[in-house]
Structure formats: C-alpha cells, structure tokens
C-alpha cells in the first residue's frame, strides 16, 4: 500500500482489509523521534488488518516525516476512518494518583520529569480508573495541528505510549506476586513498570547504554518499591533485536524473568505470526 520512498522495517497487511469499510476501521499511529508504527483495526470484529513500522529520516523534522509518510501511503491518506488515534513516544509525562490530581497543573506535573514549553507543547491527561492513576503528558503543538488538518472529522484522539503499555499489562499481571517488574525494550530505551500485586508502584522510561547498565537501572527501580532484588519476577516485551541482545544478560541476573506474550483479546491472520510474541506489545494493546 506504499511506494518505496519511506524506509519500512515491518509491513504486514491482511488481504481482508476493505477500503469500502474504512468507516468501520480505527487508524492508529505510535510516533517517536526516529520511527512510526501504524496499525489498522476493524473495530467491530476486533481484527488487526495492518501493521507497519516505518523509519523516519533524521534530516527531517517530525512533521516533515509525517508529511512524507502521508504523501507516500495510499491508505493513511484516506479520509473516512471511524477513529484516528495518535500515541506519542516521548519523556514528557507524569503519573499522578487520582485523589490528588488537578488538571490545572498539567505543565507543572510534566516539568517534574522533563522540560516543556507551553508555547510549543500541548497538554493532555488520561484518567486510568482501574489503576487509580492519571497520566499527564505533553506533545508538540505542530504535531497536533498536522493531524487536525489531515483528519478533521475522524474522532481524533491523542495519548501517550505509557497509557497503551499500562493498559496492556493489566491482563498480564503476576497476581500471585507481591512485587513484579515489567519491561519493554525499544531501541536503547526501556519502559519499566513496577507493581505491588495489581497496583502500579512505579513507572518510568529511560535510555541505557548496554546490558549491564540496563541491569543496574532495573535493580535501582526495584529497590524503590520491593526488597526482592534479583529474585523479583520480571516480564519482558520488546523489539526482537533488543530482546535478543539483552535477554541473555538479564537471565543471568534475574532468575524469574520470562518473555511476554502479545495481547490475547485481538484477532489476526496467521501472517502476523511473522512477529515474535513479545514484539509491538504497546501497539497491539491499543487495539
């Protein structure tokens, strides 16, 4: 469904994707600095129809990369989607307990973790009642303007990658474990969530330099809410390259580590089994 102008790392499409049914589909974007993951879901059937992972060009701005992708892609340029969802991959976020959350303080919450400029950023929040938490996050105003221009009538929604990840973890929790850690490895970045039983104790995202640096950061995170140390249960998702690179070292230091599975509540053609079970967990959790 695309030309070869934009580098693609993964492109999988179910032939049952019907352009005449686009008004029944959800189009989703996960947007980071260096890549974008695109998915299409038949909402009624909860059926995954397309998944693409596109590399951005480093010499272009984020909006310029989106524009190039839009110009190069037959499907996403369509204008009749039932829903369009945008998930931002950045460090501009803050997790706040629901009882003390004040929506007038979004900028202040986010600045506790990462710089933000109200002249350049938009602010939003998502209440996750089932976790008793609110995620405050920021994203670039020019990105919002671009999407509103391209999809003015499509139920456009913005969210943060952490929201999709934490949502997906709820069906993977080690309910019998007093404490547990969940990791998702992207390119030299880890998303890490610590749980006490079914309650979030900590969530963070950070870059790491190598496998041993990752081990140290996991242990440092675990010490903030648990005394189990290297015996704490760990569930690992992430890109195949990153998991293959770091899993052998992680197994040496964490005796209760396991590879995660994809969400079980979506339907997909066997062609998507080209993906490893632990890959694209946050993207698939959004479906």
C-alpha positions as CSV (number, residue, x, y, z in Angstrom):
1,X,0.0,0.0,0.0
2,X,3.1,2.2,-0.1
3,X,5.8,3.2,-2.5
4,X,9.5,2.6,-1.5
5,X,10.3,6.3,-0.7
6,X,9.9,5.8,3.1
7,X,12.1,3.1,4.8
8,X,9.9,0.4,6.2
9,X,11.0,-2.1,8.9
10,X,7.8,-4.1,9.0
11,X,4.8,-4.1,6.7
12,X,2.1,-6.7,7.2
13,X,-1.4,-6.5,5.7
14,X,-4.4,-8.8,5.9
15,X,-6.0,-9.1,2.4
16,X,-9.4,-8.8,4.1
17,X,-8.7,-5.1,4.5
18,X,-11.6,-3.5,2.5
19,X,-11.2,0.1,1.5
20,X,-15.0,0.4,1.3
21,X,-15.2,-0.4,5.1
22,X,-12.8,2.3,6.2
23,X,-15.6,4.0,8.1
24,X,-15.6,0.9,10.4
25,X,-11.8,1.0,11.0
26,X,-9.5,2.6,13.5
27,X,-6.3,4.1,12.2
28,X,-3.5,4.4,14.9
29,X,-0.1,6.0,15.0
30,X,2.7,5.5,17.5
31,X,5.1,8.3,16.9
32,X,8.6,8.6,18.2
33,X,11.6,10.7,17.2
34,X,13.0,8.0,14.8
35,X,10.1,5.9,13.7
36,X,6.3,5.5,13.5
37,X,4.2,2.4,13.9
38,X,0.9,2.3,12.1
39,X,-2.0,-0.1,12.6
40,X,-5.5,-0.6,11.3
41,X,-8.2,-2.4,13.3
42,X,-11.7,-3.4,12.3
43,X,-13.4,-2.1,15.5
44,X,-16.5,-4.3,15.3
45,X,-14.6,-7.6,14.7
46,X,-11.6,-6.5,16.8
47,X,-9.5,-7.7,13.8
48,X,-6.0,-6.5,13.1
49,X,-5.7,-5.7,9.4
50,X,-2.4,-3.8,9.0
51,X,0.8,-3.2,11.0
52,X,3.7,-1.2,9.7
53,X,6.9,0.1,11.3
54,X,8.4,3.0,9.4
55,X,11.8,4.6,10.0
56,X,11.9,8.3,10.0
57,X,14.6,10.3,8.2
58,X,16.9,12.0,10.6
59,X,17.4,15.1,8.5
60,X,13.6,15.9,8.5
61,X,11.5,17.3,11.4
62,X,8.8,15.2,12.9
63,X,6.1,17.0,10.9
64,X,8.1,16.7,7.7
65,X,8.4,13.0,8.3
66,X,4.7,12.7,8.8
67,X,4.0,14.7,5.7
68,X,6.4,12.4,3.7
69,X,4.7,9.3,5.1
70,X,1.2,10.7,4.3
71,X,2.2,11.5,0.7
72,X,3.8,8.1,0.3
73,X,1.0,6.0,1.7
74,X,-2.2,5.3,-0.1
75,X,-4.2,4.1,2.9
76,X,-3.5,6.6,5.6
77,X,-4.3,9.5,3.2
78,X,-7.9,8.3,3.1
79,X,-10.4,10.5,5.0
80,X,-13.2,8.3,6.2
81,X,-11.8,6.5,9.2
82,X,-14.2,5.9,12.1
83,X,-11.4,6.8,14.6
84,X,-7.8,8.1,14.4
85,X,-5.6,7.6,17.4
86,X,-2.2,9.1,18.0
87,X,0.2,7.8,20.6
88,X,3.3,9.9,21.3
89,X,6.6,8.3,22.3
90,X,8.4,10.9,24.5
91,X,9.6,11.6,28.1
92,X,7.1,14.4,28.7
93,X,4.8,12.7,31.1
94,X,4.0,12.4,34.8
95,X,2.0,9.8,36.7
96,X,-0.3,11.3,39.4
97,X,-2.6,9.5,41.8
98,X,-6.3,10.2,41.0
99,X,-7.2,11.6,44.5
100,X,-4.6,14.4,44.3
101,X,-4.8,15.1,40.5
102,X,-5.5,18.7,39.5
103,X,-6.0,19.2,35.7
104,X,-4.9,22.9,36.1
105,X,-1.4,21.7,37.0
106,X,-0.5,19.6,33.9
107,X,2.5,21.7,32.9
108,X,3.9,21.6,36.5
109,X,3.4,17.8,36.8
110,X,5.2,17.2,33.5
111,X,8.1,19.5,34.3
112,X,8.9,17.4,37.3
113,X,10.2,14.8,34.8
114,X,11.1,16.6,31.6
115,X,11.3,20.2,30.3
116,X,8.2,21.5,28.5
117,X,7.4,24.8,26.8
118,X,3.7,25.9,26.8
119,X,4.4,27.9,23.7
120,X,5.3,24.8,21.8
121,X,3.6,22.0,23.6
122,X,0.0,20.8,24.1
123,X,-1.1,19.2,27.4
124,X,-3.5,16.4,27.9
125,X,-4.3,13.8,30.6
126,X,-5.8,10.4,30.8
127,X,-7.5,9.0,33.9
128,X,-6.9,5.3,34.3
129,X,-9.5,4.5,36.9
130,X,-8.7,0.8,37.1
131,X,-5.2,1.7,38.2
132,X,-6.2,4.7,40.3
133,X,-3.8,6.9,38.3
134,X,-3.8,9.8,35.9
135,X,-1.2,10.2,33.2
136,X,-0.4,13.8,32.4
137,X,1.6,14.3,29.1
138,X,2.7,16.8,26.6
139,X,3.2,16.6,22.8
140,X,4.3,19.1,20.1
141,X,1.6,21.6,19.1
142,X,2.7,21.4,15.5
143,X,2.0,17.6,15.5
144,X,-1.5,18.2,16.8
145,X,-2.1,20.9,14.1
146,X,-0.9,18.5,11.4
147,X,-3.2,15.7,12.5
148,X,-6.2,18.0,12.9
149,X,-5.6,19.3,9.3
150,X,-5.3,15.8,7.9
151,X,-8.1,14.2,9.9
152,X,-10.6,16.9,10.8
153,X,-13.7,14.7,11.1
154,X,-12.4,11.3,12.4
155,X,-12.8,11.2,16.2
156,X,-9.1,12.2,16.6
157,X,-7.6,11.3,20.0
158,X,-4.1,11.8,21.4
159,X,-2.5,9.6,24.1
160,X,0.9,8.7,25.4
161,X,2.7,5.4,24.8
162,X,2.7,4.7,28.6
163,X,-1.1,4.6,28.6
164,X,-1.2,1.8,26.0
165,X,1.6,-0.1,27.8
166,X,0.0,0.0,31.2
167,X,-3.4,-0.8,29.8
168,X,-1.9,-3.9,28.1
169,X,-0.2,-5.0,31.3
170,X,-3.4,-5.3,33.2
171,X,-4.1,-8.7,31.6
172,X,-0.5,-9.9,32.1
173,X,0.0,-9.1,35.8
174,X,1.5,-11.7,38.1
175,X,-1.4,-11.6,40.5
176,X,0.2,-14.0,42.9
177,X,3.4,-12.0,43.1
178,X,3.7,-9.4,45.9
179,X,6.0,-7.4,43.7
180,X,6.8,-7.7,39.9
181,X,8.5,-5.7,37.2
182,X,7.5,-5.3,33.5
183,X,9.9,-4.2,30.8
184,X,9.5,-3.2,27.2
185,X,12.7,-2.7,25.3
186,X,12.7,-0.3,22.3
187,X,15.8,1.0,20.6
188,X,18.1,1.8,23.6
189,X,15.1,2.8,25.7
190,X,13.2,0.8,28.2
191,X,9.7,1.3,29.5
192,X,9.6,-0.1,33.1
193,X,6.6,-0.6,35.4
194,X,6.7,-1.9,38.9
195,X,3.6,-3.4,40.5
196,X,2.7,-4.4,44.0
197,X,0.0,-7.0,43.4
198,X,-2.3,-5.3,40.9
199,X,-1.3,-1.7,41.8
200,X,1.3,0.4,40.0
201,X,4.1,1.2,42.3
202,X,6.4,3.0,39.8
203,X,6.6,3.7,36.0
204,X,9.5,5.2,34.2
205,X,11.2,5.4,30.8
206,X,14.9,5.9,30.3
207,X,17.8,5.3,27.9
208,X,20.5,2.8,28.7
209,X,24.0,2.2,27.2
210,X,24.4,-1.6,27.4
211,X,23.1,-4.7,29.1
212,X,24.8,-4.1,32.4
213,X,23.5,-0.5,32.5
214,X,20.1,-1.9,32.0
215,X,20.5,-4.4,34.8
216,X,21.6,-1.7,37.2
217,X,18.6,0.5,36.3
218,X,16.2,-2.3,36.8
219,X,17.6,-3.1,40.2
220,X,17.6,0.6,41.1
221,X,13.9,0.8,40.1
222,X,13.0,-2.4,42.0
223,X,14.6,-1.1,45.2
224,X,12.2,1.8,45.3
225,X,9.2,-0.5,46.0
226,X,10.4,-4.0,46.7
227,X,13.0,-5.9,48.8
228,X,13.1,-8.9,46.4
229,X,16.2,-7.7,44.5
230,X,17.3,-10.1,41.7
231,X,14.6,-12.6,42.6
232,X,11.7,-10.3,41.7
233,X,9.5,-11.6,38.8
234,X,10.2,-9.9,35.5
235,X,8.2,-10.0,32.3
236,X,10.0,-8.8,29.2
237,X,8.5,-7.4,25.9
238,X,10.3,-5.5,23.2
239,X,11.8,-5.5,19.7
240,X,13.4,-8.7,18.6
241,X,16.8,-7.1,18.1
242,X,16.8,-5.6,21.6
243,X,15.5,-8.7,23.3
244,X,18.0,-10.9,21.6
245,X,20.8,-8.6,22.6
246,X,19.9,-8.1,26.2
247,X,17.9,-11.2,27.3
248,X,21.0,-13.4,27.9
249,X,22.5,-11.0,30.4
250,X,19.1,-10.3,32.0
251,X,18.7,-14.1,32.6
252,X,22.0,-14.2,34.5
253,X,20.8,-11.6,37.0
254,X,17.1,-12.2,37.3
255,X,16.1,-15.8,38.0
256,X,12.4,-15.2,37.5
257,X,12.5,-13.5,34.1
258,X,10.1,-14.6,31.3
259,X,9.3,-13.4,27.8
260,X,5.9,-11.8,27.4
261,X,3.1,-12.7,25.0
262,X,1.1,-10.4,22.8
263,X,-2.4,-9.4,23.9
264,X,-4.9,-12.2,23.6
265,X,-8.1,-10.3,23.0
266,X,-7.4,-9.3,19.4
267,X,-7.9,-11.4,16.2
268,X,-5.3,-11.6,13.5
269,X,-4.4,-13.5,10.4
270,X,-1.6,-16.1,10.7
271,X,0.6,-13.9,8.6
272,X,1.1,-11.7,11.6
273,X,2.8,-14.6,13.3
274,X,5.9,-13.4,11.4
275,X,6.2,-11.1,14.5
276,X,7.6,-12.5,17.7
277,X,5.1,-12.9,20.6
278,X,6.9,-10.2,22.7
279,X,7.0,-7.6,19.9
280,X,4.9,-4.4,19.5
281,X,3.1,-5.1,22.8
282,X,2.1,-1.5,23.3
283,X,0.9,-1.0,19.8
284,X,-1.2,-4.2,19.9
285,X,-2.5,-3.3,23.4
286,X,-4.1,-0.2,21.9
287,X,-6.2,-2.3,19.6
